[in-house]
Each structure stands twice: as structure tokens, then as C-alpha cells.
């Protein structure tokens, strides 16, 4: 049985809301889902598994119609999905009164339910969220009714507030494949058996790295699954080393040169690292205006000569502070405490002498 596994499509979400530079479109999320469905049609996929958060919030009726239309165009594929914590079964949810196409199975119940596929000798299990948070480990102890069938579990969770679980939760559970959602960074929890899909598309610049879908084939003899990236948007952490002798123009030129190697679908989250001169006049807006920049994180520290400062400000609060920090174990925390504390004392110009 050939399948595609996706999750966290978050349809209806507006990427980069409030950002005026390099903003993505809400349509990008729909386009990516359409691309996956086209792959399913071309590859004659038997089942698409959607492991929760199909929508970013309670779906609008027109959005359900759009999704249903995409499903109805599939000539070979069955779509099976659950509601996650974002699109949970609210008492007034449009999910409750929508009639899906004949090739769609919505496991909408609050308790574990099952779809039987006799043509594949298979059963697909799952349940939907009926509230925003489910703190109980509800996947513990779940087992399929008939071990002789191909058994698949669709789940959503993985943190303290959303059905916590561990790798051992699914070892020996009897499921031939467990299709998970909720955590936006995907990966194989148990190779070829338990997979966190990750978000189909990143929803913001903190969803670093490639996103996409998983495609595989499952039988009673085993399962093989592989990841396929969607190349519409990929956020990349891109550090820029800075030293105190660099000017604003030099830093901007460095970023522009680095952008020449950027792939068209990549958006950089620039990380400014190192030290800066106190007279540096570089604003984040100047970087964000460049094409392909999603965000800027400033980790620069002021370039202070602590030995010189102690000599210049002998017998002052500033000297005492530097001496005190220098006596502590030196690590990233104490380093930052040194720079930020000295900067605060130095810049206030209050009786440091």
C-alpha cells in the first residue's frame, strides 16, 4: 500500500504577518498542498495521511470546500485525516456539519476510531482533538484489533501540553506505521515505522530547514519511507561574522555577496555575531530591505578593552564589576554578563569615576 504522510499544513495562516519586507503569501500553503496532491495523482498513491492541523484555526466553510475539491479530483487516492490542536473539534466547528467527498475519511471522534480498507487488508486508526490541549499520554497502550492486517496509526502531539509520548510508546505497539504531526521539524523517530511529518511549509522564520512530505510503501513485511522537500520556502540560519573595525557598508556588502549563492526558495535569517564599535550605525531595516531576508538577530557585543577600562576607571564601580565577573567561571553566560553589564555602566556615564 503506497502512502503519502503530511501534517501541519496550517491552511488559513498568513505567513510573516506584520512584516513589510519579503512577505510570503497565504496562497503558498494551498499551493504546496496542491503540489502534494498532484504527486499523489501522478504516482497513483493509495492513501494520503494528514496528521492534524490541516487548518491553522477553525476552518471557514469556503476553505473546507476548497480542500474537499482538491480531494475530489484524486482518481485513485483515499484521504484520511484528523483534527489537531489548532483546528480542534470546537462545538461550533464547520467540521461538524460538512459532508466530505466519498474518497475522504475524517477520523473526527474524540476516542480512538478506525477506517477499514478491505482492498488493502488494512486499518487506519486515530482520533481528533476536541480541545486545544490534551496533556494525557493517550497513545500509551494503544494497539490494533487485528495484528494480521496492515495497521496504521495517525497521531498528533509530542510535547507536554499535546499528548506527550516517547519513542518507547510505539515500540511493540503492533502498528506497521505511525504517522505523526504537531512538531514542525520532521524526522524519523523509529526508522521506517514512526515518523513526525514536520510542517509541510514553514510558518515563520523559526521553522528552519527543509519541509515537505513523506512517501512510502507499507506491507506486513515492513515499511520503507522517504522524505521529499517542497521547494517553495526554506528558512536558513545565516551567520555574519562582525569585528569592531567593520563599517555598516562593509557588513551590508558581505550580506549582499552571500545572497548571490542563495537559492530562489531560500530565505535567510541573518545572525550578526562578534563585536562592534560603539559608533557603528547599522539598522536592521537596512538588512531586511534586501531580497531574500526574513529576519535579523543581533548577537553583537560591544568591543570593550577591559584591561584599559580597569586602568582608566580605577577604584570605581566599573572596575569592581569587571574584576568580579573575571573571577567567575568563564562561559557564554558570564561573557554576556561582562559585555552587557559594562555596556550599561559605561553608557549611563553615572559616577563611574
RAJO-V201746 format. One record per residue. RES is the residue in one letter. OMEGA is omega in radians with two decimals (999 if undefined). Layout:
BEGIN
RES/OMEGA
RES/OMEGA
END
This chain:
BEGIN
X/-3.11
X/-3.08
X/2.92
X/-3.11
X/3.07
X/3.07
X/2.98
X/3.06
X/3.05
X/3.08
X/-3.10
X/3.10
X/3.09
X/-3.12
X/3.05
X/3.14
X/3.14
X/3.13
X/-3.12
X/3.14
X/2.96
X/-3.07
X/3.07
X/-3.08
X/3.03
X/-3.12
X/-3.13
X/-3.11
X/3.09
X/3.14
X/3.13
X/3.08
X/3.11
X/3.11
X/3.11
X/3.14
X/3.10
X/3.05
X/3.12
X/3.12
X/-3.10
X/-3.07
X/-3.11
X/3.11
X/-3.12
X/-3.04
X/2.91
X/3.12
X/3.12
X/-2.95
X/2.99
X/-3.11
X/2.98
X/3.09
X/-3.10
X/3.10
X/-3.12
X/-3.04
X/3.01
X/-3.13
X/3.14
X/3.12
X/3.07
X/3.11
X/3.12
X/3.12
X/-3.12
X/3.11
X/3.10
X/3.12
X/-3.05
X/3.13
X/-3.14
X/-3.07
X/-3.07
X/-2.86
X/3.00
X/3.11
X/3.13
X/-3.10
X/3.06
X/3.03
X/3.12
X/-3.10
X/3.12
X/-3.10
X/-3.05
X/-3.06
X/3.07
X/-3.14
X/3.14
X/-3.10
X/3.06
X/3.04
X/-2.99
X/-3.08
X/-3.12
X/3.11
X/-3.11
X/3.11
X/-3.04
X/3.13
X/3.12
X/3.05
X/-3.14
X/3.11
X/-2.95
X/-3.05
X/3.10
X/3.12
X/-3.10
X/3.07
X/-2.96
X/2.99
X/3.12
X/3.12
X/-3.01
X/-3.11
X/3.12
X/-3.04
X/-3.00
X/3.04
X/3.11
X/-3.08
X/3.04
X/3.02
X/-3.09
X/3.00
X/3.02
X/3.06
X/-3.03
X/-3.10
X/3.04
X/-3.01
X/3.14
X/3.12
X/-2.95
X/3.08
X/3.11
X/3.04
X/3.11
X/3.11
X/3.09
X/-3.10
X/-3.06
X/-3.12
X/-3.13
X/3.13
X/2.94
X/-3.05
X/-3.13
X/3.04
X/3.01
X/-3.10
X/-3.12
X/3.13
X/3.11
X/3.02
X/-2.98
X/-3.08
X/-3.05
X/3.12
X/3.12
X/3.07
X/3.06
X/3.10
X/-3.09
X/3.10
X/-3.02
X/3.08
X/-3.13
X/-3.12
X/-3.13
X/3.11
X/-3.14
X/3.05
X/3.08
X/-3.10
X/-3.03
X/3.04
X/3.04
X/3.11
X/-2.99
X/3.04
X/-3.05
X/3.09
X/3.14
X/3.11
X/2.94
X/-2.99
X/3.08
X/3.13
X/-3.10
X/-3.01
X/2.95
X/-3.01
X/-2.96
X/3.12
X/3.10
X/3.06
X/3.05
X/3.14
X/3.03
X/-3.00
X/3.07
X/3.03
X/-3.01
X/3.00
X/-3.09
X/3.05
X/-3.12
X/-3.06
X/3.11
X/3.13
X/-3.11
X/3.09
X/-3.11
X/3.02
X/3.06
X/3.10
X/-3.14
X/-3.09
X/3.02
X/-3.10
X/-3.13
X/-3.14
X/3.11
X/-3.09
X/2.96
X/-3.01
X/3.07
X/3.13
X/3.05
X/3.11
X/-3.07
X/3.00
X/-3.10
X/-3.14
X/3.05
X/3.12
X/-3.10
X/3.00
X/-2.95
X/-3.13
X/-3.11
X/3.07
X/3.10
X/-3.13
X/3.12
X/-3.13
X/3.12
X/3.10
X/3.11
X/3.13
X/3.14
X/3.10
X/3.13
X/-3.13
X/3.13
X/-3.14
X/-3.12
X/3.03
X/-3.00
X/-3.09
X/-3.09
X/3.05
X/-3.06
X/2.86
X/-3.04
X/3.06
X/3.09
X/-3.07
X/3.09
X/-3.11
X/-3.12
X/3.04
X/-3.07
X/-3.13
X/3.12
X/-3.11
X/3.14
X/-3.13
X/-3.14
X/-3.13
X/3.14
X/3.12
X/-3.10
X/3.13
X/3.13
X/-3.13
X/3.06
X/3.11
X/-3.12
X/-3.07
X/3.10
X/3.06
X/-3.08
X/3.08
X/-3.10
X/3.08
X/-3.14
X/-3.08
X/3.14
X/3.00
X/-3.01
X/3.12
X/3.13
X/-3.13
X/3.12
X/3.13
X/-3.09
X/-3.08
X/-3.13
X/3.10
X/3.08
X/3.08
X/-3.13
X/3.13
X/-3.14
X/-3.14
X/-3.14
X/3.14
X/-3.11
X/-3.13
X/-3.13
X/-3.13
X/-3.13
X/3.02
X/-3.04
X/3.07
X/-3.08
X/-3.12
X/-3.13
X/3.10
X/3.12
X/3.10
X/3.11
X/-3.07
X/-3.07
X/3.13
X/3.11
X/-3.14
X/-3.13
X/-3.14
X/-3.08
X/-3.05
X/-3.13
X/3.12
X/3.12
X/3.11
X/3.08
X/3.14
X/999
END
